[in-house]
Amino acid sequence: MIVIKLMGGLGNQMFQYSFGRKISILKDINLKLDISFFKEQKLRKFELNNFKLNFEIASRKEIDEFKNVSRLIHFIPDKVKIFIENYIPLKFRKYLKERNFFLEKKVSGLSANVYLEGFWQSEKYFRDIRNILIEDFSPLLPIDEYNRKYIELISDVDSISVHIRRGDYVLNPETLNYHGICDIKYYDSAISYFLKNVKRPHFFIFSDDIEWAKKNIIINSPVKYIENNYSNNKNYMDLILMKNCKHNIIANSSFSWWGAWLNTNPDKIVTAPKKWFNAPNIDTKDLIPESWIKI
C-alpha cells in the first residue's frame, strides 16, 4: 500500500493526495492517507473529505509500521543516512521523505509499499493523470444556491479570479517571514495585464480578508467579492468557483494554485508571482507551470 502523510491547508493536502494518487495508479495499489497531523494540532483541519476522492484512511498500526523505519533512519549517523538516500534503490525503501522543494526525479521507481512525507508541489508529479484529478476534485455535495448563481455568472462573462492570501501569512510573524505576501504592486500589474488583454474583463475577488481587499485592490472594471464561503467554512467552494473562471490571478498560495490548475479553459491565462517565498534559497523552478505568466 501507499501511505502519504497529509499536512498543511487544503492546497497542500491536494498536492499530497495527487502525488499519492499518481503512485497508487502507477503501482496499481491502494492509496491510504495518514491524517494524524490534524489530530495533533488545531490550526489546520482535514478538508479532502469535501471531494469525490479515491482513498482510505491509514490505521494507527499501519502508520506505526512505517514510522518505526523512519525513526531508525533518524538516529543513524549522517554518512550512513546519505548512503541509504543515494544508493539503496527506492524499490527497497519503506519510507521516503521529500528532500528538495523541486522535483524528485527518481520517485517513479518507488516501492509499492511505502510511506511518503513531503509537500510534492509540482504538476510534474501528476500532470499525466490530470483528467482523473479533475474528476477527483469535484465537490462531494450538491452546490448550494449562492455558489450556483456565481458559477452561472462566471460562465457568462470574461471572468478572472483574483486570490488574495493574508490570514496567517500576515498575523503569524514566523509564517510571514517564511512565506511573505504578494504586495499591491503585484496585483496592480496582474490586473493591468488582463485589462489590456481581455476585452470585457470581470473580476471575482477571493480572500481570507475580504474587507482588506475591498479597501486596497482598486479595479476600473466590474468586480464581485466572494464573501460567504470563507466565513461559512466552505473554502473548497472558493476553489470550485476559481477553477470555473476563465482566467486566474493567483497568490503565492497552493490554494489558488489549484484553482488555476484545475481550470479547464484551453485558452486560460494565469498570472503568478515570480517570488513564491520570502525565505531565501528555496528552488521553486518546478512549481509554476511553464504556460503561466510570472509577474
NUROVO-183256 format. One line per 2 residues: their letters; for each residue x, y, z of N, C-alpha, C. Coordinates in pm, 1 decimal. Example, Ala and Ser with C-alpha at 12.3 -4.5 7.8 and 13.67 -1.06 7.14 Angstrom:
NUROVO-183256
AS> 1319.0:-569.0:780.0:1230.0:-450.0:780.0:1320.0:-330.0:780.0; 1285.0:-225.0:708.0:1367.0:-106.0:714.0:1290.0:3.0:787.0
END
This chain:
NUROVO-183256
MI> 84.0:-120.6:0.0:0.0:0.0:0.0:86.8:124.6:0.0; 32.9:233.2:-51.9:96.7:363.9:-48.0:30.2:444.0:64.1
VI> 109.5:491.9:158.6:57.1:580.0:263.4:125.2:714.7:248.1; 46.9:820.3:238.1:105.5:954.1:225.7:58.8:1040.4:341.6
KL> 152.7:1111.9:399.8:121.3:1198.2:513.1:58.8:1327.2:463.0; -55.5:1363.8:521.5:-118.8:1491.4:490.3:-82.8:1592.9:597.6
MG> -58.4:1716.5:555.4:-30.0:1825.2:648.7:-53.2:1956.7:576.9; -75.1:2061.3:655.4:-97.6:2192.7:598.3:-244.0:2217.0:563.6
GL> -266.7:2323.9:485.1:-401.6:2361.5:445.9:-451.8:2280.9:327.6; -566.5:2321.1:275.4:-631.1:2244.6:168.7:-541.6:2229.9:46.0
GN> -476.2:2338.3:3.2:-390.1:2331.1:-114.9:-277.6:2231.0:-97.0; -212.9:2231.8:18.8:-107.1:2135.0:46.7:-161.4:1992.7:45.3
QM> -277.5:1973.8:105.2:-338.1:1840.9:108.5:-366.8:1790.3:-32.5; -404.7:1881.0:-121.4:-434.2:1842.4:-259.3:-308.3:1799.9:-332.5
FQ> -197.1:1869.8:-309.1:-69.6:1826.8:-368.1:-31.8:1688.2:-318.1; -42.6:1667.7:-188.7:-1.9:1540.3:-129.7:-90.3:1425.9:-180.8
YS> -219.9:1448.1:-181.3:-310.9:1346.5:-233.5:-278.2:1314.1:-379.2; -256.0:1416.6:-460.3:-235.2:1397.3:-604.0:-110.3:1314.7:-631.7
FG> -3.9:1340.8:-556.3:118.2:1261.1:-573.4:92.3:1115.9:-531.1; 26.8:1097.7:-415.8:-5.9:962.2:-371.6:-96.1:890.1:-470.3
RK> -192.4:963.1:-525.7:-285.5:904.7:-624.3:-209.3:857.5:-747.8; -114.1:939.7:-792.5:-35.0:902.0:-909.9:43.7:773.0:-882.2
IS> 110.1:765.5:-767.5:189.2:646.9:-735.7:99.0:524.3:-720.2; -18.8:543.5:-660.0:-110.1:430.3:-641.8:-158.1:375.7:-776.4
IL> -179.6:464.2:-874.4:-219.6:421.3:-1009.1:-102.1:352.2:-1077.8; 16.6:412.0:-1063.5:136.5:356.9:-1126.1:165.2:215.7:-1076.1
KD> 142.7:194.6:-946.3:172.3:64.0:-885.8:48.7:-26.4:-876.4; -67.3:26.5:-917.2:-192.5:-48.6:-909.4:-216.0:-101.0:-768.3
IN> -214.1:-9.1:-673.2:-226.1:-46.1:-532.3:-305.7:61.0:-458.7; -361.0:27.0:-343.1:-445.4:119.5:-267.8:-367.3:238.0:-213.3
LK> -433.6:353.3:-212.6:-378.7:473.7:-150.7:-442.8:492.8:-13.9; -358.3:513.2:87.6:-408.4:541.3:221.7:-348.1:672.7:270.8
LD> -428.5:748.6:344.3:-386.1:879.0:392.3:-360.5:874.4:542.3; -246.3:930.4:582.9:-215.7:948.8:724.7:-264.4:1088.7:762.5
IS> -372.0:1097.1:839.9:-428.9:1226.6:878.4:-401.3:1259.3:1025.3; -301.1:1193.1:1084.3:-270.8:1214.5:1226.4:-226.5:1357.3:1255.3
FF> -171.4:1425.9:1154.2:-128.0:1565.0:1170.5:-240.9:1652.4:1222.5; -362.1:1628.6:1176.3:-475.8:1714.0:1211.1:-530.2:1684.1:1351.0
KE> -491.9:1570.6:1406.0:-531.1:1537.4:1542.3:-431.3:1592.6:1643.6; -312.1:1626.5:1595.3:-204.8:1671.2:1683.6:-198.3:1822.7:1696.9
QK> -268.8:1896.8:1612.0:-268.8:2043.1:1617.9:-407.5:2095.1:1578.1; -434.6:2221.8:1606.9:-567.9:2278.0:1585.4:-574.5:2383.0:1474.8
LR> -458.4:2424.0:1422.5:-457.0:2530.6:1323.2:-519.4:2486.8:1191.2; -490.9:2363.9:1149.2:-542.2:2312.1:1021.9:-637.7:2195.7:1046.6
KF> -719.1:2168.0:945.4:-808.5:2053.5:954.8:-808.1:1975.9:823.6; -845.8:1851.3:832.4:-856.8:1765.3:715.2:-974.4:1813.3:630.4
EL> -946.4:1848.9:503.3:-1051.0:1907.5:419.1:-1079.4:1829.0:291.1; -1006.6:1722.0:266.9:-1026.1:1648.3:142.6:-1156.5:1570.7:139.3
NN> -1222.4:1559.6:254.8:-1349.0:1486.7:258.0:-1462.8:1563.9:191.1; -1431.9:1683.4:138.5:-1531.7:1760.1:63.0:-1534.4:1722.9:-85.1
FK> -1442.9:1632.0:-126.8:-1431.2:1597.0:-268.0:-1457.0:1448.3:-290.5; -1475.3:1412.5:-418.1:-1501.6:1273.5:-457.6:-1370.1:1197.5:-479.2
LN> -1295.9:1181.1:-373.8:-1161.9:1123.7:-386.6:-1161.7:972.4:-368.1; -1048.8:913.2:-406.8:-1032.6:768.7:-400.8:-921.1:736.0:-301.9
FE> -957.0:706.2:-176.9:-856.0:677.5:-75.1:-920.0:606.7:43.6; -833.2:557.1:130.8:-872.8:505.4:261.1:-789.9:578.1:366.6
IA> -838.1:579.7:490.1:-761.8:638.0:599.6:-671.9:529.6:659.0; -543.2:557.3:667.9:-449.1:460.7:724.3:-473.0:444.7:874.2
SR> -463.7:322.8:922.2:-481.4:297.0:1065.1:-354.3:334.0:1141.8; -367.5:347.9:1272.1:-251.3:378.2:1355.5:-144.8:269.8:1343.2
KE> -189.6:144.5:1337.3:-96.8:32.8:1324.9:-19.5:40.4:1193.2; -90.5:70.3:1084.7:-24.7:80.0:953.9:77.0:193.4:951.0
ID> 40.6:305.1:1010.2:132.3:419.9:1014.0:255.3:386.3:1096.9; 234.7:323.8:1211.9:346.7:293.6:1301.7:446.2:196.7:1239.0
EF> 397.9:106.8:1154.6:489.0:13.0:1088.5:592.0:87.4:1003.9; 547.3:193.4:937.1:639.5:273.9:856.7:719.7:369.6:944.1
KN> 655.2:427.6:1044.4:722.4:525.1:1129.4:839.6:462.5:1204.4; 828.8:337.0:1240.6:939.1:270.1:1309.5:1063.1:265.8:1222.1
VS> 1042.1:247.4:1091.5:1154.1:250.1:997.6:1215.2:388.9:992.6; 1130.9:492.8:987.2:1181.3:630.6:978.5:1256.0:669.8:1105.4
RL> 1212.4:620.1:1220.6:1281.8:651.6:1345.8:1421.5:592.0:1346.5; 1433.6:470.8:1294.2:1565.8:408.4:1286.6:1659.1:490.3:1197.9
IH> 1606.9:537.2:1084.7:1687.2:619.0:993.2:1727.9:750.0:1059.5; 1636.3:807.9:1139.1:1662.0:936.4:1204.0:1782.6:929.9:1297.7
FI> 1802.5:817.9:1362.5:1907.1:808.8:1464.1:2039.4:749.7:1414.4; 2046.1:712.5:1288.6:2172.1:659.4:1237.9:2264.1:773.8:1195.9
PD> 2396.4:750.6:1189.6:2492.0:856.1:1151.8:2463.6:912.0:1012.9; 2499.2:1040.0:993.1:2470.2:1107.0:865.8:2530.9:1034.7:745.6
KV> 2652.5:982.2:761.0:2717.7:915.3:647.9:2637.7:793.6:603.1; 2585.5:719.7:700.1:2505.1:602.1:666.6:2372.5:646.2:605.2
KI> 2315.5:755.8:659.1:2189.2:807.8:607.3:2204.2:850.2:460.6; 2315.4:916.9:429.1:2341.9:958.7:291.0:2351.8:837.3:200.4
FI> 2415.2:732.1:251.1:2426.7:608.0:173.4:2288.7:551.4:142.8; 2204.0:548.3:245.6:2068.8:496.0:227.8:1993.1:578.0:124.1
EN> 2002.4:711.7:133.9:1927.0:800.0:45.4:1974.9:794.5:-98.8; 2105.3:770.6:-117.1:2161.4:780.6:-251.6:2187.7:647.3:-320.7
YI> 2202.6:541.7:-245.1:2246.2:417.5:-307.8:2150.1:299.8:-292.4; 2065.4:301.5:-192.4:1969.5:193.3:-180.3:1851.4:222.9:-273.3
PL> 1821.4:133.8:-365.3:1712.8:159.0:-462.1:1581.1:192.7:-393.5; 1506.0:281.5:-456.0:1378.5:322.8:-398.5:1282.8:204.8:-380.5
KF> 1293.7:105.7:-466.7:1200.1:-6.4:-458.4:1217.1:-87.9:-330.8; 1329.3:-65.5:-258.6:1351.3:-136.9:-132.9:1321.6:-51.4:-10.4
RK> 1288.0:74.6:-31.8:1263.5:162.5:82.1:1119.9:153.1:130.5; 1103.1:168.6:260.5:970.9:168.5:321.8:925.6:309.9:358.9
YL> 1018.7:404.5:351.1:989.2:541.4:394.9:1066.9:637.5:305.9; 998.5:738.5:254.5:1066.3:839.2:171.6:1019.6:977.5:213.0
KE> 1114.5:1060.2:253.5:1084.6:1198.6:287.9:1139.4:1290.1:179.4; 1057.2:1383.5:136.8:1098.1:1480.0:34.2:1218.5:1559.3:83.1
RN> 1324.0:1564.5:1.2:1446.2:1634.8:41.9:1456.3:1774.3:-18.9; 1391.8:1795.7:-132.2:1400.4:1923.8:-202.4:1260.8:1972.6:-236.4
FF> 1248.0:2104.2:-253.8:1118.5:2159.1:-294.7:1092.4:2132.9:-442.2; 1200.9:2121.8:-520.8:1182.2:2096.3:-662.9:1164.3:1946.0:-687.0
LE> 1140.4:1909.9:-812.4:1102.3:1775.0:-849.2:1206.8:1672.0:-809.1; 1161.4:1566.7:-741.5:1244.9:1449.9:-712.8:1229.0:1353.9:-830.7
KK> 1332.2:1345.1:-914.8:1317.4:1276.1:-1042.1:1308.3:1124.5:-1031.6; 1347.6:1067.1:-918.9:1355.3:921.9:-909.3:1230.1:856.5:-851.4
VS> 1127.7:934.7:-822.3:1014.1:879.3:-748.5:936.9:772.5:-825.8; 952.0:768.1:-958.0:880.4:666.6:-1035.2:928.2:525.6:-1001.3
GL> 1045.7:515.4:-940.8:1098.3:383.9:-904.6:1061.4:339.8:-765.1; 964.6:407.6:-704.4:926.7:378.1:-566.6:873.4:236.9:-547.7
SA> 890.4:189.4:-425.8:831.5:62.4:-385.2:679.5:72.6:-388.3; 613.3:-40.9:-400.4:466.9:-44.2:-394.6:418.4:-53.2:-250.5
NV> 509.4:-42.2:-156.7:475.2:-48.1:-14.5:562.0:54.6:57.7; 512.2:179.8:63.4:598.9:288.1:110.8:516.9:398.2:176.5
YL> 580.6:466.4:272.1:521.8:582.6:340.0:590.7:706.4:284.9; 513.1:806.6:242.1:565.7:927.0:177.3:537.4:1049.7:263.7
EG> 640.6:1130.1:285.6:624.4:1252.1:363.7:686.9:1369.6:288.6; 606.7:1472.5:262.4:658.1:1589.7:191.6:542.8:1673.9:140.0
FW> 575.4:1772.9:57.7:472.7:1860.8:1.5:448.1:1832.6:-147.1; 551.2:1790.1:-221.7:536.0:1743.3:-359.2:466.4:1846.1:-447.2
QS> 513.6:1971.8:-440.3:444.7:2081.8:-506.8:496.8:2107.0:-648.6; 464.2:2017.0:-736.2:491.9:2034.3:-878.7:392.9:1949.8:-958.4
EK> 339.2:2008.6:-1065.2:247.7:1931.8:-1150.2:318.1:1815.6:-1218.0; 451.3:1820.8:-1224.3:526.9:1716.0:-1292.0:511.7:1581.0:-1223.5
YF> 471.6:1581.4:-1097.9:447.9:1456.3:-1027.8:320.6:1385.8:-1075.5; 225.0:1463.3:-1127.2:92.9:1403.0:-1151.0:19.1:1457.8:-1272.7
RD> 83.4:1538.7:-1357.3:7.7:1602.1:-1465.5:-43.3:1501.2:-1567.8; 16.2:1381.5:-1575.2:-32.4:1281.5:-1669.8:-160.2:1213.4:-1622.8
IR> -205.3:1242.0:-1498.6:-337.3:1192.7:-1454.8:-431.1:1312.0:-1429.4; -407.6:1418.8:-1501.4:-484.9:1542.0:-1482.4:-635.9:1518.2:-1490.9
NI> -681.1:1443.4:-1592.4:-825.1:1420.2:-1608.6:-883.2:1345.6:-1489.0; -807.1:1254.8:-1432.7:-852.9:1181.3:-1313.9:-865.2:1276.6:-1196.0
LI> -766.9:1364.0:-1178.6:-767.1:1457.0:-1065.6:-878.6:1560.3:-1077.5; -906.9:1604.7:-1199.4:-1017.9:1698.7:-1219.0:-1148.0:1636.1:-1171.1
ED> -1165.7:1509.7:-1201.9:-1284.9:1437.4:-1155.5:-1280.1:1416.0:-1003.9; -1164.3:1377.4:-953.4:-1149.0:1353.9:-809.0:-1184.0:1478.1:-727.7
FS> -1141.2:1594.2:-776.0:-1161.8:1717.6:-700.6:-1295.0:1785.4:-733.6; -1392.1:1707.4:-772.1:-1530.0:1756.0:-784.6:-1593.1:1755.9:-645.7
PL> -1681.2:1851.9:-616.6:-1741.5:1856.8:-482.8:-1828.7:1734.5:-455.8; -1819.8:1685.7:-334.8:-1895.1:1566.9:-295.4:-2044.3:1596.8:-283.0
LP> -2077.2:1713.9:-227.4:-2217.1:1750.7:-204.5:-2267.7:1842.2:-316.6; -2398.6:1848.0:-337.7:-2453.2:1940.0:-438.1:-2414.0:2084.4:-407.2
ID> -2392.9:2162.8:-511.3:-2354.2:2303.0:-493.9:-2475.7:2384.2:-449.3; -2457.0:2464.8:-345.2:-2568.4:2542.2:-290.2:-2606.3:2657.7:-382.4
EY> -2718.7:2720.6:-351.7:-2774.5:2824.8:-439.2:-2680.2:2942.9:-455.6; -2615.8:2986.7:-346.1:-2523.9:3100.6:-350.9:-2414.1:3076.9:-453.9
NR> -2350.3:2961.1:-447.5:-2238.9:2932.1:-537.4:-2286.0:2895.8:-677.3; -2402.4:2836.1:-688.5:-2456.2:2803.3:-819.9:-2481.4:2930.7:-901.2
KY> -2532.1:3033.9:-835.9:-2554.7:3161.6:-905.0:-2424.5:3223.6:-952.2; -2320.3:3211.2:-868.1:-2191.2:3266.4:-908.4:-2129.3:3187.2:-1023.7
IE> -2146.7:3056.6:-1023.0:-2095.0:2976.2:-1133.7:-2162.8:3015.9:-1264.4; -2291.4:3042.0:-1258.8:-2364.2:3086.4:-1378.6:-2311.9:3220.9:-1427.4
LI> -2290.3:3314.8:-1333.9:-2237.4:3445.3:-1372.1:-2095.9:3433.4:-1428.5; -2014.5:3353.7:-1362.3:-1875.6:3333.2:-1405.1:-1869.7:3278.0:-1547.5
SD> -1962.9:3190.0:-1580.4:-1963.5:3129.2:-1713.7:-2012.2:3225.2:-1821.9; -2084.4:3331.4:-1782.2:-2144.4:3424.3:-1879.6:-2055.5:3543.5:-1913.6
VD> -1946.6:3564.3:-1838.3:-1862.2:3681.5:-1860.1:-1716.9:3638.8:-1877.4; -1632.8:3735.3:-1914.0:-1488.5:3708.4:-1922.5:-1431.3:3715.1:-1780.6
SI> -1453.4:3607.8:-1709.1:-1426.4:3604.9:-1564.6:-1279.2:3580.4:-1532.3; -1231.4:3655.2:-1433.0:-1093.0:3644.3:-1386.8:-1095.3:3635.0:-1234.9
SV> -1047.1:3526.3:-1181.2:-1038.6:3514.7:-1036.2:-914.4:3587.7:-986.2; -928.4:3652.7:-871.6:-814.9:3719.1:-806.2:-810.9:3666.8:-662.8
HI> -706.0:3592.7:-629.6:-695.7:3537.1:-494.2:-595.2:3617.0:-412.9; -638.3:3661.4:-295.3:-553.7:3739.9:-205.6:-539.7:3663.6:-74.4
RR> -421.6:3612.5:-50.6:-395.4:3534.0:69.8:-333.2:3623.8:175.9; -400.7:3633.1:290.0:-344.9:3709.0:402.1:-346.0:3619.7:526.9
GD> -446.8:3627.6:610.9:-458.1:3535.5:723.9:-330.3:3517.9:801.8; -286.3:3390.7:817.6:-165.6:3361.5:894.9:-39.9:3413.2:826.5
YV> -45.7:3437.4:693.8:69.1:3496.2:624.8:102.1:3633.0:684.6; 0.1:3701.1:738.3:17.6:3835.6:794.7:25.0:3830.9:946.8
LN> -60.1:3750.3:1008.8:-75.3:3751.9:1154.1:34.3:3677.0:1228.6; 94.0:3576.9:1165.9:197.8:3497.3:1230.6:335.3:3543.3:1181.2
PE> 416.9:3605.8:1266.9:547.0:3659.7:1223.7:637.4:3554.8:1159.3; 636.9:3434.7:1213.7:721.6:3328.1:1158.5:675.3:3289.0:1018.6
TL> 543.6:3277.6:1001.9:487.4:3243.6:871.2:512.2:3355.4:770.7; 495.8:3480.1:815.1:520.6:3595.3:727.8:665.8:3598.5:682.2
NY> 757.4:3571.8:772.9:899.7:3573.8:740.3:934.2:3465.7:637.9; 866.4:3351.8:647.5:895.2:3240.1:556.6:825.0:3257.7:421.5
HG> 694.8:3283.6:424.7:616.9:3290.4:300.5:618.1:3429.5:236.5; 602.4:3533.9:318.4:581.2:3665.9:262.0:441.7:3675.4:200.8
IC> 405.0:3792.0:153.4:275.3:3809.9:88.0:293.9:3882.4:-44.9; 199.5:3862.7:-134.5:200.5:3937.1:-260.7:155.7:4080.0:-232.0
DI> 236.6:4176.6:-272.5:202.9:4315.9:-243.1:105.2:4372.5:-346.9; 60.0:4493.6:-320.8:-37.2:4557.0:-410.1:21.8:4577.3:-549.6
KY> 151.9:4600.1:-556.5:216.5:4618.2:-686.4:196.8:4494.8:-774.6; 206.7:4377.5:-715.8:184.8:4253.8:-793.1:42.6:4250.1:-848.9
YD> -54.3:4277.6:-762.2:-194.2:4270.9:-807.3:-224.4:4378.9:-910.8; -169.9:4497.4:-892.3:-190.3:4604.6:-991.0:-135.1:4563.4:-1127.8
SA> -16.8:4501.8:-1127.4:46.0:4460.1:-1253.3:-34.0:4349.3:-1320.4; -79.2:4252.4:-1240.6:-156.0:4141.3:-1296.6:-290.9:4189.7:-1350.9
IS> -357.4:4274.5:-1276.1:-486.8:4328.1:-1320.0:-469.9:4411.6:-1446.7; -365.4:4493.1:-1452.0:-337.5:4574.3:-1571.9:-316.2:4486.7:-1694.4
YF> -249.1:4373.7:-1673.3:-225.3:4281.5:-1784.6:-358.8:4233.0:-1843.2; -451.4:4197.4:-1756.6:-580.9:4148.6:-1804.6:-665.6:4260.0:-1864.5
LK> -655.7:4379.7:-1809.1:-729.7:4492.7:-1866.1:-685.2:4520.0:-2009.4; -558.5:4491.3:-2038.2:-504.7:4514.4:-2171.9:-531.9:4398.0:-2266.9
NV> -547.2:4278.4:-2212.7:-551.6:4158.8:-2297.7:-685.7:4085.6:-2300.3; -780.0:4129.1:-2218.6:-913.7:4069.1:-2219.9:-1014.0:4180.4:-2250.6
KR> -1101.9:4158.1:-2347.0:-1189.5:4264.9:-2395.1:-1283.8:4319.0:-2288.1; -1354.7:4232.2:-2220.8:-1452.1:4275.0:-2120.4:-1428.1:4200.4:-1989.0
PH> -1319.5:4230.2:-1922.6:-1285.0:4154.7:-1801.4:-1382.5:4180.4:-1686.0; -1413.4:4075.8:-1616.4:-1499.2:4083.5:-1498.0:-1425.3:4008.9:-1386.5
FF> -1388.7:4081.2:-1281.7:-1302.4:4024.8:-1177.5:-1384.2:3971.6:-1059.3; -1340.5:3857.2:-1008.1:-1402.4:3794.9:-891.6:-1295.4:3780.7:-783.8
IF> -1316.9:3848.0:-672.2:-1215.0:3856.9:-567.4:-1241.9:3752.1:-459.6; -1138.5:3674.8:-428.6:-1142.9:3572.9:-324.4:-1034.9:3604.7:-221.7
SD> -1070.1:3598.7:-94.2:-970.3:3630.2:7.6:-1014.8:3581.7:144.7; -915.6:3556.3:230.9:-945.0:3529.3:371.3:-951.6:3659.6:451.0
DI> -939.8:3771.6:379.9:-953.2:3905.0:441.3:-1020.8:3994.7:338.1; -1147.4:3968.0:313.4:-1218.0:4034.3:203.5:-1233.5:4184.7:227.3
EW> -1241.8:4228.0:353.2:-1252.9:4371.0:381.4:-1125.7:4443.8:341.6; -1009.8:4382.2:364.0:-882.8:4442.0:321.4:-881.3:4454.0:169.3
AK> -929.1:4350.5:102.6:-930.2:4350.1:-44.1:-1018.0:4462.1:-98.0; -1134.4:4484.3:-36.5:-1224.8:4590.4:-81.1:-1160.3:4728.1:-69.7
KN> -1081.2:4748.4:33.6:-1020.4:4879.2:59.5:-893.5:4903.7:-22.1; -825.3:4795.4:-60.4:-691.2:4813.2:-116.6:-673.8:4772.2:-262.5
II> -760.6:4688.5:-313.8:-747.8:4645.9:-454.3:-846.4:4727.1:-538.1; -792.5:4821.8:-613.5:-875.4:4912.7:-693.2:-875.4:4865.7:-838.7
IN> -994.7:4839.0:-891.6:-1006.1:4788.1:-1028.2:-1108.8:4871.4:-1104.3; -1067.9:4923.1:-1217.3:-1158.2:5001.2:-1302.0:-1228.0:4909.4:-1401.0
SP> -1308.6:4819.2:-1345.6:-1379.4:4719.5:-1425.1:-1479.7:4650.7:-1332.7; -1579.7:4579.6:-1384.9:-1675.6:4511.8:-1296.9:-1606.2:4415.8:-1199.1
VK> -1650.1:4420.6:-1073.7:-1588.5:4339.0:-967.8:-1697.4:4276.6:-881.2; -1676.1:4151.7:-842.6:-1761.7:4084.6:-745.4:-1672.4:4028.7:-634.2
YI> -1718.4:4041.1:-510.3:-1643.9:3989.8:-395.9:-1714.2:3864.1:-343.0; -1641.6:3755.6:-335.4:-1697.9:3629.6:-286.4:-1677.6:3624.0:-135.3
EN> -1786.4:3637.9:-60.1:-1774.8:3657.5:84.1:-1826.2:3541.1:168.3; -1922.0:3467.5:121.1:-1989.8:3369.9:206.9:-1909.7:3244.3:237.7
NY> -1830.5:3198.4:142.4:-1768.0:3067.1:158.9:-1665.4:3063.1:271.5; -1574.8:3159.2:273.4:-1471.3:3158.0:376.8:-1533.2:3173.2:515.2
SN> -1628.4:3263.0:527.8:-1689.3:3287.1:658.8:-1775.9:3169.2:704.1; -1817.6:3084.6:610.0:-1901.1:2968.5:642.7:-1824.0:2836.7:636.3
NK> -1691.4:2846.5:643.4:-1605.6:2725.8:642.8:-1627.3:2639.3:519.0; -1646.8:2706.3:405.2:-1659.7:2635.3:278.1:-1547.7:2679.1:183.5
NY> -1423.8:2671.0:232.4:-1310.3:2712.9:149.8:-1308.2:2641.9:15.2; -1343.4:2514.4:17.2:-1336.2:2435.0:-105.0:-1427.0:2491.1:-214.2
MD> -1535.3:2560.3:-175.6:-1622.9:2617.3:-277.0:-1560.1:2738.8:-342.9; -1477.0:2813.4:-271.2:-1399.6:2919.8:-335.8:-1311.7:2860.2:-445.1
LI> -1251.8:2747.1:-415.6:-1166.0:2680.6:-513.9:-1246.8:2636.5:-636.3; -1367.5:2585.1:-612.4:-1454.7:2544.0:-724.1:-1490.6:2664.7:-811.4
LM> -1520.1:2778.5:-747.7:-1551.4:2898.9:-825.3:-1429.8:2947.4:-902.9; -1313.8:2946.4:-840.5:-1192.0:2991.8:-908.6:-1162.1:2906.4:-1031.6
KN> -1178.6:2776.2:-1018.8:-1146.7:2689.2:-1132.8:-1246.7:2707.7:-1246.1; -1366.4:2759.9:-1215.5:-1466.1:2784.6:-1319.7:-1447.0:2918.3:-1390.9
CK> -1363.0:3005.4:-1333.5:-1332.1:3131.7:-1401.9:-1251.9:3103.0:-1528.5; -1260.8:3193.3:-1624.0:-1189.6:3171.5:-1749.7:-1040.0:3196.0:-1735.0
HN> -1001.9:3284.9:-1643.2:-861.5:3316.5:-1619.8:-838.2:3332.2:-1469.5; -710.3:3334.2:-1429.7:-680.4:3337.5:-1286.3:-559.3:3423.9:-1253.1
II> -573.5:3502.9:-1148.0:-460.6:3572.0:-1084.6:-441.6:3504.0:-949.4; -328.1:3436.5:-931.5:-309.0:3362.2:-807.8:-212.6:3434.7:-713.9
AN> -222.2:3400.3:-587.2:-127.8:3448.7:-486.5:-15.0:3345.5:-473.1; 79.2:3371.7:-383.9:181.6:3271.4:-353.4:121.5:3170.9:-255.7
SS> 23.8:3100.9:-304.0:-60.9:3015.0:-221.6:-95.5:2888.2:-298.5; -75.4:2773.1:-236.7:-109.9:2647.8:-302.9:-260.3:2637.6:-326.9
FS> -338.8:2708.7:-247.6:-484.3:2707.6:-263.6:-524.0:2765.7:-399.4; -476.0:2886.1:-430.2:-513.2:2944.3:-559.4:-437.1:2878.8:-674.8
WW> -320.8:2818.2:-646.6:-251.2:2738.9:-749.3:-346.1:2632.1:-802.0; -416.2:2564.9:-710.4:-507.6:2459.1:-752.0:-630.1:2514.5:-824.5
GA> -677.1:2630.9:-781.8:-788.0:2691.8:-853.2:-754.0:2714.7:-999.4; -630.1:2755.7:-1025.2:-585.4:2780.0:-1162.9:-555.6:2649.9:-1236.6
WL> -492.7:2557.0:-1169.5:-451.8:2431.8:-1236.3:-572.4:2348.5:-1277.8; -678.0:2351.4:-1198.0:-798.1:2273.7:-1230.5:-886.7:2342.8:-1333.5
NT> -856.0:2467.9:-1365.3:-929.2:2542.8:-1467.8:-912.8:2472.1:-1602.7; -1022.9:2432.2:-1664.3:-1016.5:2354.6:-1788.8:-1029.7:2440.2:-1915.3
NP> -1037.4:2571.9:-1901.2:-1044.2:2659.2:-2018.0:-914.8:2644.9:-2099.5; -921.5:2597.4:-2224.6:-799.1:2576.8:-2303.5:-724.9:2705.9:-2334.6
DK> -794.1:2819.8:-2324.8:-732.0:2949.0:-2355.4:-704.8:3031.1:-2228.3; -702.5:2966.0:-2115.9:-686.2:3039.8:-1990.0:-551.5:3110.6:-1984.1
IV> -553.9:3225.2:-1916.0:-431.6:3298.5:-1882.9:-420.3:3295.7:-1730.7; -304.3:3256.6:-1682.8:-280.3:3252.6:-1539.0:-157.3:3336.6:-1507.2
TA> -171.6:3429.0:-1412.5:-55.2:3503.9:-1365.8:-21.1:3457.5:-1225.1; 109.6:3446.9:-1199.4:159.1:3400.6:-1070.0:277.0:3488.3:-1028.9
PK> 300.2:3503.3:-898.9:413.7:3584.6:-854.1:547.7:3516.2:-882.2; 644.1:3595.0:-930.3:778.6:3541.1:-953.5:839.4:3490.1:-823.5
KW> 819.9:3565.6:-717.4:876.4:3529.1:-587.6:769.4:3458.3:-506.0; 787.7:3329.1:-485.7:687.5:3250.0:-415.5:709.4:3250.6:-265.2
FN> 834.9:3249.3:-223.8:869.5:3250.7:-81.9:950.9:3373.9:-47.0; 930.7:3422.8:74.2:1015.6:3529.5:125.9:1149.4:3473.9:171.3
AP> 1146.6:3351.5:224.0:1269.1:3286.6:269.7:1362.7:3262.7:151.0; 1494.2:3280.8:170.7:1589.1:3265.2:59.3:1620.8:3118.5:29.8
NI> 1678.6:3097.0:-88.7:1737.2:2967.9:-125.8:1637.3:2852.2:-132.5; 1513.8:2881.1:-172.6:1416.4:2774.8:-197.3:1393.3:2768.8:-347.9
DT> 1430.6:2658.2:-408.2:1423.0:2643.5:-553.3:1280.4:2604.7:-594.5; 1209.5:2699.2:-653.6:1069.9:2675.1:-694.0:1056.1:2658.4:-845.6
KD> 1163.4:2614.4:-911.3:1162.1:2607.9:-1057.5:1055.7:2513.2:-1112.4; 1014.8:2415.0:-1035.2:916.8:2318.3:-1083.8:775.8:2346.0:-1033.0
LI> 757.7:2455.6:-961.0:627.8:2485.0:-900.3:528.2:2546.2:-999.0; 570.9:2645.7:-1074.8:480.7:2718.4:-1164.6:484.0:2655.3:-1304.1
PE> 370.9:2608.7:-1356.5:368.0:2553.7:-1493.2:423.2:2652.4:-1595.9; 485.6:2601.1:-1696.8:555.5:2684.4:-1794.6:463.7:2780.9:-1868.1
SW> 337.9:2746.5:-1885.4:246.7:2831.6:-1960.9:194.4:2950.3:-1880.5; 216.3:2950.1:-1749.4:168.9:3058.7:-1665.2:263.7:3177.9:-1673.3
IK> 210.1:3296.5:-1656.3:289.1:3420.0:-1667.2:335.5:3462.3:-1528.8; 465.1:3477.0:-1512.1:519.8:3519.0:-1383.9:536.9:3671.2:-1380.4
I> 485.3:3732.5:-1276.3:490.6:3878.9:-1262.3:561.2:3914.3:-1132.9
END
